[in-house]
Amino acid sequence: MTVTCVAGLGVSGTAAARALAERGERVVVVEALDTDAQRLAAEALERLGVQVRLGSQELPVEASRLVTTGWAPHHPLIAAALERGVEVVGEVELAWRLREGQAAPWLALTGTNGKTTAVRMLTSMLLAAGRKAAAVGNVGVPVVEAVGEPYDVLAVELSSFQLHYSDSLAPHAAAILNLAPDHLDWHGSMEEYARAKQRIFDRAGVVIYNADDPRVAALAEPYPSKVGFTLQVPRPGEVGLVEELLVDRAFVDDPREAVELATLADVRPFAPHNVANALAAAALARSLGVPAEAVRQGLLDFRPDPHRLAHVERVGEVDYVDDSKATNPHAAAAALSSYRTIVWVAGGQLKGADVDELVRQAAPRLRGAVLIGVDRARIAEALARHAPNVPVVDIAERDTGVMDRVVAEAARLASPGDTVLLAPAGASLDMFANYPARGEAFARAVRALKAGA
């Protein structure tokens, strides 16, 4: 009998082990930690017949397959499996293989930024059309759990980590929202990162791509059945904008005509990159026959997640906006392009990404910058090159309570009509538990500022 080793007792690893055990397969889980939380998870799995080895990352001798939930290829466990010829698959690939009977089609999407927003917009559109749907994958429940439920369709958000270990996925339609350098420390190069993203297209029925992003357009080029989305007037076979309208010229009987899907006012929060998310979600929904009126209703029903261009307060004619989810330069660039004049709160872990182009493009909008986090010096250097007249406050403290000073310094730099924008361009783990904790600390500091104003 095949013995599957599952790497880790995280949410996806536990779900994968449970799904395999419930199908009568032999499963061994290896987990480096040995804490109370891990022991509780282990006990639950052991009742299903799963063997759990806490405090270990050794590949079991008897394993013929390894299920990973996003561990890098250079991790010793992955390297050991590859050296021994053990098959390595991701939790998403496992879920695809475990689909049973009349399995629900997948509408899958990936991208450097906007994935969660777009997949939740898509799910809202599907629900508005009366489909039993769920957002799964890198958001919501693990895919391996969802494939066992009677859904009509799954809206699947996929990260580059998940796609790296997925070989046979064949979604009904797949979209790439955008592509910019990210996770290069994991993938090793931009080329490998892009290839991981491109895997979502390899067996897709319909390839949906950002026609405004040259990198994404190049990835889509080899595939015959493709639909572009654009913030320009769409050509036949695309979805895009005509003045204030989102329109479809792809999933229509006559591509010389355009079907109205929604208006710009229906997209919230309004920002160019979020309109692109809405167009991508609409194209995915339309590929499955969702009517235009359900696309619009889905956008109206959609509620953005916190920390994504979230307006916190207006204090003294200055707006304070929390976009803590901007954990890489591409996401920060989208946020910075959404406001006219900005005092920028930035910094954190850049994960090997370059910020030079980000700062060069943002420079005309900047009225000041407050820098925090482990890689703030790299942002300061880019500001010195491209925005030498912009005042910069460098805050070396790394305690989580420092956000009060950050906001106070930003308020000092801001003038009426400016926006103080938290768009860090880096991850948060050097100072905070996660990006929501960073955003919440910013919001608390802003509210304290208002209370004392």
Disulfide bonds with the S-S distance in Angstrom:
none
